[in-house]
Amino acid sequence: MNNDKLIFRLVMAVSIFVFVVVVILNEKVIPRPTLSVDQLKTVYMLPLLNAIINGTCTVLLLLSLYMIKRKKIQTHKKINITTFLLSALFLVSYITYHYLAGDTIYPKDSSTKGLYYFILTSHIILAALVLPLILLSFHRGLQMQVAKHKKLVRWSYPIWLYVTITGVIVYLMISPYYPY
């Protein structure tokens, strides 16, 4: 098996694994532990952390584009590595929060409910779809396969940027309804 096929299979396996974990958490298949009030206070800080990470990733993605347009490849690469690591931290924090705290429900009588669910739904769908694109783009970039990297980034970059921006918007819209 050649290296490209192996990388593709690895990327798909990681993407499917992450998707399955998120679905299992949302379906409440795994029982949640009972937490003390102090532990819950700590857990309820994770959505703010996630929003900060998403906002930081938004800025870094824009800065990355700026740097590559100026042919500052090493700076571009360092920014993308940082963004990738922050996104991985986000994913761990997101999974931890939803495992320990569950979901917060947006009020049914809110006039912005439709907008909230539109943004949330597009955010979730695109976050799931963009993960393999990000992983493949990242791999191609690190391997300096510039033509293949550019083809992937044409799709992954705007989707990833949208996901980071809408992650912050979702947090701002739902945060008044957190039970803390």
GINOR-V810195 format. One record per pair of residues at least 24 apart in sequence whose ideal C-beta (glycine too) atoms are under 10 Angstrom apart, sorted by sequence separation. I is the first residue (numbers start at 1). J is the second residue. If there is no record, write none. Layout:
# GINOR-V810195
i=(I,I)
j=(J,J)
This chain:
# GINOR-V810195
i=(59,60,132,133,57,58,130,131,134,56,57,60,61,129,130,133,134,56,57,60,129,130,133,130,131,57,130,131,134,53,56,57,129,130,56,130,54,57,126,127,130,131,53,54,57,94,126,127,130,52,53,56,126,129,53,127,128,53,54,91,126,127,53,90,126,127,52,53,125,50,51,123,124,127,49,50,53,54,87,91,122,123,126,127,49,50,53,122,123,123,124,50,123,46,49,50,87,122,123,49,46,47,50,119,120,123,124,46,47,50,87,119,120,123,45,46,49,118,119,46,120,46,47,84,119,120,46,47,83,84,87,119,45,46,43,44,84,116,120,43,46,47,80,84,115,116,119,120,46,83,43,44,117,43,44,47,80,81,84,116,42,43,80,84,115,116,40,44,81,113,39,40,77,80,81,112,80,110,77,106,35,76,77,32,33,35,110,32,33,77,106,107,110,32,73,106,22,25,30,32,54,105,107,21,25,28,32,104,106,107,24,25,28,73,103,104,106,22,25,26,104,105,18,22,25,68,73,80,87,94,104,21,24,25,28,90,104,24,25,28,104,22,26,87,104,18,21,25,26,83,87,90,101,102,21,25,86,101,101,83,68,68,65,64,68,65,64,61,65,61,64,26,61,62,61,22,58,61,62,57,58,61,57,58,60,61,22,23,58,59,22,57,58,57,58,19,56,57,58,18,19,54,55,58,18,19,54,55,57,58,53,54,57,19,54,55,56,15,18,19,54,55,15,18,53,54,15,16,53,54,15,16,51,52,54,55,14,15,50,51,54,14,15,50,51,12,13,15,51,52,11,12,15,47,50,51,11,14,15,50,51,11,49,11,12,47,48,51,8,11,12,47,51,10,11,8,11,47,48,7,8,11,47,7,10,48,8,47,4,7,7,47,44,4,44,45,3,4,7,44,43,40,41,3,40,4,37,4)
j=(83,84,156,157,82,83,155,156,159,82,83,86,87,155,156,159,160,83,84,87,156,157,160,158,159,86,159,160,163,83,86,87,159,160,87,161,86,89,158,159,162,163,86,87,90,127,159,160,163,86,87,90,160,163,88,162,163,89,90,127,162,163,90,127,163,164,90,91,163,89,90,162,163,166,89,90,93,94,127,131,162,163,166,167,90,91,94,163,164,165,166,93,166,90,93,94,131,166,167,94,92,93,96,165,166,169,170,93,94,97,134,166,167,170,93,94,97,166,167,95,169,96,97,134,169,170,97,98,134,135,138,170,97,98,96,97,137,169,173,97,100,101,134,138,169,170,173,174,101,138,99,100,173,100,101,104,137,138,141,173,100,101,138,142,173,174,100,104,141,173,100,101,138,141,142,173,142,173,141,170,100,141,142,98,99,101,176,99,100,144,173,174,177,100,141,174,91,94,99,101,123,174,176,91,95,98,102,174,176,177,95,96,99,144,174,175,177,94,97,98,176,177,91,95,98,141,146,153,160,167,177,95,98,99,102,164,178,99,100,103,179,98,102,163,180,95,98,102,103,160,164,167,178,179,99,103,164,179,180,164,150,153,153,153,157,157,157,157,161,158,161,124,160,161,161,124,160,163,164,160,161,164,161,162,164,165,127,128,163,164,128,163,164,164,165,127,164,165,166,127,128,163,164,167,128,129,164,165,167,168,164,165,168,131,166,167,168,128,131,132,167,168,129,132,167,168,130,131,168,169,131,132,167,168,170,171,131,132,167,168,171,132,133,168,169,131,132,134,170,171,131,132,135,167,170,171,132,135,136,171,172,133,171,134,135,170,171,174,132,135,136,171,175,135,136,135,138,174,175,135,136,139,175,136,139,178,139,178,136,139,140,180,178,139,179,180,139,140,143,180,180,179,180,143,180,145,180,148)
